[in-house]
Amino acid sequence: MAQRFWSRLNPAQRAGLVVLATAQIGLALTAAVDLARRPRDAVNGPKWRWAAVLPVNFLGPLAYLRWGRRRARGLDQGPTSPDGSGAASPNATAAQL
């Protein structure tokens, strides 16, 4: 049956299907590797639960990558001043920012 389905698709549809399948597999592998390497305390919820969600098409990996990981403190903030106020130094050059 799969052979019959594939042969009925035109070349553009085949290419689209291959692109979507590649994206889904890549997304799932990225999420699975991240989950395996990430420490338990850096994951929101139990790791086994996220591992069970990952195979759910695009939604599982996207949900894990969006809500399953805890952000490291300080990584999402911009440059800070020496006093820690968060304001960039007036003497800072573009290369330093």
N, C-alpha and C positions, 0 to 999 in steps of 0.2 A: 504494500500500500504506500509506503514512503517513496518508493521508486516512482510510482504513478503520480503522486503529489508533486514531487520535484520536477518531473518532466512536463507538467502542465504550467509551470511558472515560466514567465518570460525572463530574459537576462537581467532586466532591472529589478524584478522582484527577487530573483535569486541573490543578486548582489546586496539588496537591502536586508534580506534574511541573514546572509552571512555577516554583514556589519552588525546587526542587532545581536546575533548570537555571540560574536566576538566581544562586543561591549559587555554583554551580560556575564560572560565567563571571566573577563578581565576584572570587572567590578566585584564579582564574587571572590575571586582569588585575592584581590587587594584587601578586601574586608577580612577574609579568613586569615591571611598572613598577619595583618594588623592585630586581629584578635588573639592569635597564637602568641605573638611577641609582646603584647601589652601586658603589664603586670595586673593582677587581679584588682588591686585598689585603684587602678586607672580606668576601670570599666564601670559604667552605670548598670548595676544589676549583676546577676550571676552570669559568668562566661558561658556556661552550658546552655543557658536560655538564648543567648545571642547566637551561639553555634547552631541551635535548632532553627532560628529565624533566617539565617543566611541563605539557605537554598530556595527561598521564596522569591523567584524571578528577580526583577529589579528592586522590588520593594524591600526585601530583607537586607541586602547589602547597603542600600541607601539609608535605611532606617538606622542600621548600626553605625555607619559613618557619620550620620547626623546627630543621633541621640545616644548612642551606645558608649561613646568615648568621653572621658572627662578631659577638659582642657587643662593644659599645664598653666600654672599661674605665671603671668608676666609675658607669655609668648604672643598674646594677641594685642599687646599694648605697644604704642609707638615709642619713639625715643624719649628718654626722660632727662631732666636736668640733674646736675650733681646733687642738688638738695632733695631729690626724690619727689618733687612736686608734680612732675609729668609735663611741665612746660619746657619746650626746647630752649636751649641757651641762645641769647641774641647773637653771640659770637660764633655760633655753629655754622659751618659751611655746608653746602649742599652735599658734599661727599661724606660728611659726618652723619647727616640725617639719613 
